[in-house]
Amino acid sequence: MPRKQVSFPVTDKEHEQIKQLAKSERRTIKQLVLSAFDKLYPGWNGERKESGSK
């Protein structure tokens, strides 16, 4: 499947803050964003979670 790219405008300060957060969590920016989607919109990607797990 071809890869797609998502982008959105952020300020230099926001970009640096996001990078620092990712670094402190030992994750990539992509991992942070996808994790946030998982928490805010469970099942958004079509994967079903087992009952009781979050």
N, C-alpha and C positions, 0 to 999 in steps of 0.2 A: 504494500500500500504506500502511495507517495506520502511524504511527510509534509505537513503544513506548518506555517509559522503564524504566531499570534503576537501582535505588538500593540502597545497603547502608550500615549504620551505621559511622561512623568518629568518632574523637575530634576535637576542635577542632585539636589538635596534628597529627594525621595529615592532616587536611584541608589545613591550611596547608602541610605538607611536600609533599603531592601537588601543590598549586597552584604552589609554588615550583619543583618539579621540572619540571612542564609549562612553566612560564615559561622556565626555563633551557634547555629543549630546544626552545623555540619551537613547542610543540605544545599541543593541547587535552588535557584530561584524557581525553576519549573516545579521541583518537588514541593516547595512552600506553597505555590499557587494551587497545585493539584490537591494538596492536603487541606487547604482552606476550602476548596470546593467540596471535598468529602465531608467536612464538618458542617458546612452551611447547607449543602444540598445532597444528603445521603442518597445514593443510587443514581446520581446524575449521569454516571458513565455506563449505566446498564448492568453493572455488576450487583448482584444481590448480596446483602450482608445477612449473616445468620441472626436469628432473633436474639435480642438482648445485647448484641455487641454494637459498639459505637466507635 
